Amino acid sequence: MKLFAGLFFLLFLFPSAYALSLDLDSAYDQSETIVAEIQGVVLQPISHTQVTFTRGHVETVVVYDVQRLGDNYFIYFIAPRAQQNYTLTLRDVDTMINGERQIVTLERSFTISNQSVPYNVRPGFINTAEDFELEFTSFSDQPLNLALGVPFNSNTTLQPGITTRSFSIDAFPQALSVFSLGMYSLPIYSAAEVDNTFPVSRIVDISPRRIEYYFIRGRESPFSFTVRNTGTEVLENIVLIYNESRYTLVPKTIKKINVNESVAVNITLKQFNMNLDDKITIRAGNESIDVPLKISYNETLPISINRTSNASVQGYYCNELGGKICTTNERCEGSTTPSLSGSCCIGSCVVPEKSGLAWIGYLLGAIVLIVLVIVGGKYMKSRGRSSGGLTGRVAKLERA
């Protein structure tokens, strides 16, 4: 009983997996553009009035913004130009914890160093359906060369002071993506109208219906999609037509799919570090279905993004992150992080030692054995006495 009570108490020592969190680092440089995702369930919109920054117990003025980008909330701010300890407070957030709706306040402390960044960028994220501008402030006395990541893969020059650059929203994939700008990675949410209509088949279902992956350069990994028979008859000789010079599909031809069964098709790239915008054609019976396929590369990990089976899949496999997927019989010695493969262990997967309570079983077995020996001994003695008494009585009768 004490053991269960102790375990129940320990549950309150660790935060819930569904608790609200903010992925802030512990230290930043002065004037740095800081972007963080508010992770967890948010039931009501978060407004500017719920965000405050304090230095000690004194509220301080900071340039910031908080918005919902698709299904995710982000906050960005420009780090103060003073070496101090600060606290970001997010008040009265309507969320779910352990299955219960609660109003919580989230606080995260961070330190600003005595160093200044070479430049920053405003705003720290984009949520628009139209072309947009980014404002760069360079703190250098010399022009700075800035590398622009996907989808531009080019360079631009920042002059001392303020430089403004315009970008076309049409260059970015619909929904949420990440735009690398030198030392920064900005979430970009394209709110432009998207043609989400997919060819509907009466006999097969493709999942996901749009295949879109983001990789770190040099860290590619195989990925897959599934073909399911939704018809009323067995499908045979399903042909997959694709760009064989850029990637391979296994299997290339699906010989047979029974009704309501699925077959996984693995995709392996042949050419790496090159963006790909293609389609896979699937011919089943008299129908032909095109599945969009898009591969993009980034220099850094993307902001974590919600995913659904029929939406763009963005993120990384566990092996890309240098981790392992632990089995149900193993535990992770290290840290865990979400991945496309599941919960990824950045460390070692070890088999827990067997519980030290095993000795109780051995003790009980020994006690039972001792009891059996004692009972057996008494039984044998009583049997011996009974046998001796009977023999004596028989002898007396014979002498008589």
Secondary structure, DSSP 8 states (H G I E B T S, - for coil): -HHHHHHHHHGGGS--TTS-EE---SEEEET-EEEEEEES---S---GGGEEEEETTEE----EEEEEETTEEEEEEE--SS--EEEEEEEEEEEEETTEEEEEEEEEEEEEEEEE-SEEEESSSEEESS-EEEEEEE-SSS-EEEEE-TTT-EEEEE-SEEEEEEE-GGGS-SEEEEEEETTEEEEEEE-S---------SSEEEESSSEEEEEETT----EEEEEEE-SSS-EEEEEEE--TTTEEEESSEEEEE-TT-EEEEEEEESS-SS-EEEEEEEEETTEEEEEEEEEEEESS--------TTS---S--GGGGT-B---TT-EEEEEEEEETTEEEEEEEEE-----TTHHHHHHHHHHHHHHHHHHHHHHHHHHHHHHHHHHHHHHHHHH-
